[in-house]
Amino acid sequence: MNPRYLLLSFVISASLITWLTFAGCGAVVVGGAAYGGYKGATDQRSINTMLDDSLISSTIKTKMISDEFVKARHIDVDVLNGVVFLIGVVESSSQRRMAADIARGVEGVRRVENQLLIGKTNTEQVLNDTILTSKIRTELIKEPDIRSTNIDIDTYNNIVTLTGIVSSQSEKDRVLYTVQKVSGNRQVVDNLIVGN
């Protein structure tokens, strides 16, 4: 078997074990992995690029979860063509800076877009963010001209972030219109890339 695939399998397995150990939410991780597999079927990136991005993301997540200072409980790592998007909430500017340093230190990273918010979050806010994300995803799925499986939606402290690849500017415009309609006056961060 190709050493690259062996390494990817190891990193993903280690990430899942670490995540399950520290987060205690196996169903979410398994559900996310299943969603990621389906997403790959419609993704415009090449298989090698998707594997590279997945390896980068898993490596960064593993390093952040094991870092005592960063405490990556509320950090999402999205990678598109080697560009890392750090999305979520950390407690201090030092944690924000350290998270970006960890990401930059991973092989294959071309650039880091550090969009981490500094603040705190509570159970009620997490629930509200999750509900909003679900509403947005439902509306995007209803749209026939939007390939919603290519779009990752993250909501932290009422800020909605969209990351992914869309096939055209008109699809991107439609996505942004739909998301803003559901989000109301909440801020929407656009990390969508047109084409490959």
VEXDREN-2710 file (C-alpha; in Angstrom, 1 decimal):
% VEXDREN-2710
k/r/px/py/pz
1/MET/0.0/0.0/0.0
2/ASN/1.1/3.6/-0.7
3/PRO/3.0/5.1/2.3
4/ARG/1.0/8.3/1.9
5/TYR/-2.3/6.4/2.4
6/LEU/-0.9/4.5/5.4
7/LEU/0.2/7.8/7.0
8/LEU/-3.2/9.3/6.3
9/SER/-5.0/6.3/7.8
10/PHE/-2.8/6.5/10.9
11/VAL/-3.3/10.2/11.4
12/ILE/-7.1/9.9/11.0
13/SER/-7.2/7.0/13.4
14/ALA/-5.1/8.8/15.9
15/SER/-7.2/11.9/15.5
16/LEU/-10.4/10.0/16.1
17/ILE/-9.1/8.2/19.1
18/THR/-7.7/11.4/20.6
19/TRP/-11.0/13.3/19.9
20/LEU/-13.1/10.5/21.3
21/THR/-11.0/10.4/24.4
22/PHE/-11.1/14.1/25.1
23/ALA/-14.5/15.1/23.7
24/GLY/-16.6/12.0/24.4
25/CYS/-18.7/12.4/21.3
26/GLY/-18.2/9.4/19.1
27/ALA/-21.5/9.8/17.2
28/VAL/-20.6/13.3/16.1
29/VAL/-17.2/12.2/14.8
30/VAL/-18.5/9.2/13.0
31/GLY/-21.3/11.3/11.5
32/GLY/-18.8/13.9/10.4
33/ALA/-16.6/11.3/8.8
34/ALA/-19.5/9.9/6.9
35/TYR/-20.5/13.3/5.8
36/GLY/-17.0/14.0/4.7
37/GLY/-17.0/10.8/2.5
38/TYR/-20.2/11.8/0.8
39/LYS/-18.8/15.3/0.3
40/GLY/-15.8/13.9/-1.5
41/ALA/-18.0/12.5/-4.2
42/THR/-18.9/16.0/-5.4
43/ASP/-15.8/17.9/-4.5
44/GLN/-14.0/19.6/-7.4
45/ARG/-10.5/19.0/-6.0
46/SER/-8.4/16.1/-7.3
47/ILE/-8.2/13.0/-5.1
48/ASN/-4.6/13.8/-4.2
49/THR/-5.5/17.3/-3.2
50/MET/-8.4/16.1/-1.1
51/LEU/-6.1/13.5/0.6
52/ASP/-3.4/16.2/1.2
53/ASP/-6.0/18.6/2.7
54/SER/-7.5/15.9/4.9
55/LEU/-4.0/14.9/6.1
56/ILE/-3.1/18.5/6.9
57/SER/-6.4/19.0/8.7
58/SER/-6.1/15.8/10.8
59/THR/-2.5/16.6/11.7
60/ILE/-3.4/20.1/12.8
61/LYS/-6.4/18.9/14.9
62/THR/-4.3/16.2/16.5
63/LYS/-1.6/18.6/17.5
64/MET/-4.1/21.2/18.8
65/ILE/-6.0/18.7/20.8
66/SER/-2.8/17.4/22.5
67/ASP/-1.6/20.9/23.2
68/GLU/-2.3/21.9/26.8
69/PHE/-2.4/25.6/26.1
70/VAL/-4.5/25.8/23.0
71/LYS/-7.3/23.6/24.3
72/ALA/-8.9/23.1/20.9
73/ARG/-12.4/22.2/22.0
74/HIS/-14.0/25.0/20.0
75/ILE/-11.7/25.2/17.0
76/ASP/-12.7/23.9/13.5
77/VAL/-9.9/23.3/11.0
78/ASP/-10.9/23.5/7.3
79/VAL/-8.3/23.1/4.6
80/LEU/-8.8/23.9/0.9
81/ASN/-5.9/23.4/-1.5
82/GLY/-3.3/23.7/1.4
83/VAL/-4.9/26.9/2.8
84/VAL/-5.9/26.4/6.4
85/PHE/-9.0/28.2/7.8
86/LEU/-9.0/28.3/11.7
87/ILE/-12.6/28.9/12.8
88/GLY/-14.0/29.0/16.3
89/VAL/-13.5/30.5/19.7
90/VAL/-10.5/30.7/22.0
91/GLU/-10.1/32.4/25.4
92/SER/-7.1/34.6/24.6
93/SER/-5.0/36.2/21.9
94/SER/-2.1/34.0/23.0
95/GLN/-4.2/30.9/22.3
96/ARG/-5.2/32.3/18.9
97/ARG/-1.6/33.0/18.0
98/MET/-0.4/29.6/19.2
99/ALA/-3.2/27.8/17.2
100/ALA/-2.0/29.6/14.1
101/ASP/1.6/28.7/14.9
102/ILE/0.7/25.0/15.2
103/ALA/-1.1/25.1/11.8
104/ARG/1.8/26.9/10.1
105/GLY/4.2/24.2/11.4
106/VAL/2.5/21.4/9.5
107/GLU/4.0/20.2/6.3
108/GLY/2.0/21.1/3.2
109/VAL/0.3/24.3/4.6
110/ARG/0.5/27.1/2.1
111/ARG/-1.2/29.8/4.2
112/VAL/-3.2/30.1/7.4
113/GLU/-6.3/32.2/7.6
114/ASN/-6.7/32.7/11.4
115/GLN/-10.4/33.6/11.9
116/LEU/-10.6/32.5/15.5
117/LEU/-12.7/34.7/17.8
118/ILE/-11.4/35.6/21.3
119/GLY/-14.0/35.2/23.9
120/LYS/-16.0/32.6/25.7
121/THR/-19.0/30.4/24.8
122/ASN/-21.5/28.6/26.9
123/THR/-23.9/25.7/26.5
124/GLU/-26.8/27.9/25.5
125/GLN/-24.8/29.7/22.8
126/VAL/-23.4/26.4/21.5
127/LEU/-27.0/25.1/21.2
128/ASN/-28.2/28.3/19.4
129/ASP/-25.2/28.1/17.0
130/THR/-26.0/24.4/16.3
131/ILE/-29.6/25.2/15.6
132/LEU/-28.7/28.0/13.3
133/THR/-26.2/25.8/11.4
134/SER/-28.9/23.1/11.0
135/LYS/-31.4/25.7/9.6
136/ILE/-28.8/27.0/7.1
137/ARG/-27.9/23.5/6.0
138/THR/-31.5/22.6/5.5
139/GLU/-32.2/25.6/3.3
140/LEU/-29.1/25.0/1.2
141/ILE/-30.1/21.4/0.7
142/LYS/-33.5/22.6/-0.6
143/GLU/-31.8/24.7/-3.3
144/PRO/-31.5/22.7/-6.5
145/ASP/-28.6/24.8/-8.0
146/ILE/-26.4/24.5/-4.9
147/ARG/-24.2/21.5/-4.1
148/SER/-24.5/21.9/-0.4
149/THR/-22.2/19.0/0.4
150/ASN/-19.2/21.0/-0.8
151/ILE/-19.9/23.7/1.8
152/ASP/-18.8/23.5/5.4
153/ILE/-20.9/25.7/7.8
154/ASP/-19.5/26.7/11.1
155/THR/-21.3/28.9/13.6
156/TYR/-19.6/30.3/16.7
157/ASN/-21.1/33.0/18.9
158/ASN/-23.6/33.9/16.2
159/ILE/-21.0/34.4/13.4
160/VAL/-21.6/32.1/10.5
161/THR/-18.6/31.0/8.4
162/LEU/-18.9/29.3/5.0
163/THR/-15.9/27.4/3.7
164/GLY/-15.8/25.3/0.5
165/ILE/-15.7/25.2/-3.3
166/VAL/-18.5/26.2/-5.5
167/SER/-18.7/25.7/-9.3
168/SER/-19.6/29.3/-10.3
169/GLN/-20.0/32.9/-9.1
170/SER/-23.8/32.5/-9.5
171/GLU/-23.8/29.5/-7.2
172/LYS/-21.7/31.4/-4.7
173/ASP/-24.1/34.4/-4.9
174/ARG/-27.1/32.0/-4.4
175/VAL/-25.4/30.4/-1.3
176/LEU/-24.6/33.8/0.3
177/TYR/-28.1/35.1/-0.4
178/THR/-29.7/31.9/1.2
179/VAL/-27.4/32.0/4.2
180/GLN/-27.9/35.7/4.9
181/LYS/-31.7/35.2/4.6
182/VAL/-31.7/32.5/7.2
183/SER/-29.0/34.2/9.4
184/GLY/-30.8/37.6/9.5
185/ASN/-28.6/40.3/10.8
186/ARG/-25.8/37.9/11.9
187/GLN/-22.3/38.3/10.4
188/VAL/-21.5/35.8/7.6
189/VAL/-17.9/35.2/6.8
190/ASP/-17.3/34.1/3.2
191/ASN/-14.4/31.6/2.6
192/LEU/-16.0/30.1/-0.5
193/ILE/-13.8/29.6/-3.5
194/VAL/-15.1/29.5/-7.1
195/GLY/-13.8/26.6/-9.1
196/ASN/-10.6/24.8/-8.2
END
